[in-house]
């Protein structure tokens, strides 16, 4: 879960306390050097709680990754 730790503070600013993180999927396209890591994040914030899906996208042009879904 190390990549998630790089963005944990940003996620907590938006959602509240992160209670758990599950790796949902990871995709790599070595040809375009595009990587997408998907997580499900359990959270508890002010008057709300639940799970939220999030993606970390690394790409030269993230728009070409179709919002994190790699084209194959």
N, C-alpha and C positions, 0 to 999 in steps of 0.2 A: 504493500500500500504506500510505498514511499512517494510516488508521483502525487498522490492525493495530499500528502502532508505539505507539499509545496503550495497548495491552494486552500488548505483547511481554514486559515484565518479569513479569507475572502468568503468562503461558503458560510462560515459562522456569522459573519456580518450580515449576510442576506437572510439566512434561515433561522439562526439561533444555535443553541448547543448541538453539536454533532454527537449523537448517541451510538452510532455504529456505521460502518462502511463495508459494503460488499462489492467485490469486483464482479461486474456484470458481463464484460466482454473486452477484448482487445483485438485490434485490427492493425495490420502493418502492410503497407504497399511499398516494398523496397525500390521499385522502379521510380516512383515519384517521391520517395522519402517522406511519405505521409504516415502518421501514426495516430490512432484514436484509442483512448482508454475510456471505458464506460464504467460508472459506478452507480450503485443505489445507496443513498445516504439517508439514514434514519436521523431525524432531528426533533428537537423540542424548542419552541420559541415562545414568545409572548402570546398566550391564548391559542396556540396552535401546535400541532405535532403531526408527524407522519413520515413518509418516505418520499424522496425526490430523486429523480434520475439526473445524472450530470455526465458530461463528457469533457475530457481534456484532449484537445486537438493540436497536433504539431504538423504543420505543413507550410510549404513556401507560400501557398495561396489557400488559406483555409476555406474560402468560398468554393473552391473546386472540389473540396471533400464532401460537398452536398450536405452541409450541416453535420459533418461527422460520420456520414455513411459513405464508406469507400465504394467507388464504382469499380466493378470488375469485369 
